[in-house]
Amino acid sequence: MLIRTLSAASLLLAFACTAPGTTVPPKPAEPFVARLALRPVAVSLARGATQGFQAEINYPEGMRYLRQPVGWRVVEPEGGTITATGLYTAPEVPGTFHVEVRREDFPGVTATATVTVK
C-alpha cells in the first residue's frame, strides 16, 4: 500500500483554497441603463400622408412586458397626430415637426424624430 505524506505547507495551501469564505465574490451586477432608439429619425412627407415609427428599447434582465412601455406625441400643437402604436399622420400645412417617444418605465428617456411636411 502506498501512503503519501503532505508537508505542512501543502496542507495549509489545500485548506486555504477550500476553506469557506475564501472564495472570490462574484462581480456585482452592472446597473441597468435604459435605452431607447427611434426609427426613422428623419422623414419627409406630403401633406396628410402617414408614416409608421418604431421604438426600440432594452429591458432589465428578467423583465418582459406585455406591450412596449412607450408613449408617443407630436411636439408641435398643429404638427399632425400620432397613434399609440406610432402611426403618424402629417398635417395639411407644410413645416418641420417633431415626433417624440418616451419610455413609460423610465420617463426621462426620450427620442425625437424630425418630420418635414411639404
C-alpha positions as CSV (number, residue, x, y, z in Angstrom):
1,M,0.0,0.0,0.0
2,L,1.3,3.4,-1.0
3,I,0.9,6.2,1.5
4,R,1.7,9.8,0.6
5,T,2.5,12.4,3.1
6,L,2.0,16.0,2.6
7,S,4.1,18.7,4.1
8,A,2.5,21.2,6.5
9,A,2.7,23.9,3.8
10,S,0.9,21.8,1.3
11,L,-1.9,21.1,3.8
12,L,-2.2,24.8,4.6
13,L,-2.5,25.6,1.0
14,A,-5.1,22.9,0.4
15,F,-7.2,24.2,3.3
16,A,-6.8,27.8,2.3
17,C,-8.1,27.1,-1.2
18,T,-11.1,25.2,0.1
19,A,-12.0,27.0,3.4
20,P,-15.4,28.6,3.5
21,G,-15.5,32.4,3.0
22,T,-12.3,32.5,1.0
23,T,-13.8,32.4,-2.4
24,V,-13.8,35.4,-4.6
25,P,-17.2,37.1,-4.5
26,P,-19.0,37.4,-7.8
27,K,-18.7,40.7,-9.7
28,P,-21.7,42.9,-8.8
29,A,-24.3,43.3,-11.5
30,E,-23.9,46.4,-13.6
31,P,-26.7,48.9,-13.0
32,F,-29.4,48.8,-15.7
33,V,-29.2,51.7,-18.2
34,A,-32.4,52.2,-20.1
35,R,-32.1,52.8,-23.9
36,L,-34.5,53.9,-26.5
37,A,-34.0,54.3,-30.2
38,L,-36.5,55.7,-32.7
39,R,-36.7,54.7,-36.4
40,P,-36.8,56.6,-38.7
41,V,-35.1,59.6,-37.2
42,A,-36.0,61.9,-40.1
43,V,-38.6,61.7,-42.8
44,S,-40.1,63.9,-45.5
45,L,-43.9,63.5,-46.2
46,A,-46.6,65.0,-48.3
47,R,-49.5,66.8,-46.5
48,G,-51.9,64.3,-44.9
49,A,-49.5,61.4,-45.5
50,T,-48.8,58.7,-42.9
51,Q,-45.6,57.2,-41.6
52,G,-45.1,54.5,-39.1
53,F,-42.4,55.0,-36.4
54,Q,-40.8,52.2,-34.4
55,A,-39.4,52.4,-30.9
56,E,-36.6,50.0,-29.9
57,I,-36.0,49.6,-26.2
58,N,-33.9,47.3,-23.9
59,Y,-35.4,45.5,-20.9
60,P,-34.0,45.0,-17.4
61,E,-32.7,41.4,-17.0
62,G,-35.6,39.0,-16.3
63,M,-38.3,41.6,-17.2
64,R,-40.7,41.3,-20.1
65,Y,-43.7,43.5,-20.7
66,L,-47.0,42.6,-22.4
67,R,-46.6,45.7,-24.6
68,Q,-43.7,48.1,-25.2
69,P,-43.8,50.7,-22.4
70,V,-43.6,53.8,-24.6
71,G,-45.8,56.8,-25.2
72,W,-46.0,58.9,-28.4
73,R,-46.6,62.6,-29.0
74,V,-46.2,65.3,-31.6
75,V,-44.3,68.1,-30.1
76,E,-45.9,71.0,-32.0
77,P,-49.7,71.5,-31.4
78,E,-50.6,71.7,-35.1
79,G,-47.9,69.2,-36.2
80,G,-50.1,66.3,-37.0
81,T,-51.2,63.3,-35.0
82,I,-49.7,60.0,-33.8
83,T,-51.4,56.9,-32.5
84,A,-50.5,54.8,-29.5
85,T,-48.8,52.4,-32.0
86,G,-46.6,55.0,-33.6
87,L,-48.6,55.8,-36.8
88,Y,-48.1,59.4,-37.6
89,T,-50.4,61.5,-39.9
90,A,-49.0,64.7,-41.3
91,P,-50.9,67.9,-41.0
92,E,-52.4,69.7,-44.1
93,V,-49.9,72.5,-43.7
94,P,-46.2,72.4,-44.6
95,G,-43.5,72.8,-42.0
96,T,-41.0,71.0,-39.8
97,F,-42.4,69.0,-36.9
98,H,-41.2,66.6,-34.3
99,V,-42.4,63.2,-33.1
100,E,-41.3,62.2,-29.6
101,V,-41.4,58.8,-27.9
102,R,-40.9,58.5,-24.2
103,R,-40.3,55.4,-22.1
104,E,-43.1,55.0,-19.6
105,D,-41.0,52.9,-17.3
106,F,-38.1,55.4,-17.4
107,P,-39.8,58.8,-18.2
108,G,-36.5,60.6,-18.5
109,V,-35.6,58.5,-21.6
110,T,-36.9,60.0,-24.8
111,A,-36.1,60.1,-28.5
112,T,-37.2,62.5,-31.2
113,A,-37.7,62.3,-35.0
114,T,-37.9,65.2,-37.4
115,V,-40.8,65.3,-39.9
116,T,-40.7,67.7,-42.8
117,V,-44.1,68.2,-44.4
118,K,-44.1,69.6,-48.0
